Amino acid sequence: MATAKDRIIHKHFRLDALKLKRAQKVLDARTETETVERALDLAISEHERNRLTAEANRKFVRSGVVIRDVFGTLAE
């Protein structure tokens, strides 16, 4: 089984320094590496939330539930 240390690779990126510093402050990261790691974690978790939301929406639509407009504000 690979450990976290085994998965670490060295990459070199050309990044906007101001954007990186702003992200570091927003993410409360101590280092630039930690900033990139946290940003990647956020992107992955956002993608998973979006996937789960879309899946739930598809299930809801397929369920055939009828929504009544008790206030009469929805167009037909």
ZIGIZI-V237779 format. One record per helix or strand of 2 or more residues. SS is the DSSP state (@ for helix, = for strand). FROM is the first residue (numbers start at 0). LEN is the number of residues. Records with the same first field share a line. If there is no record, write none. Layout:
SS: FROM-LEN ; FROM-LEN
//
This chain:
@: 3-4 ; 16-10 ; 31-32
//
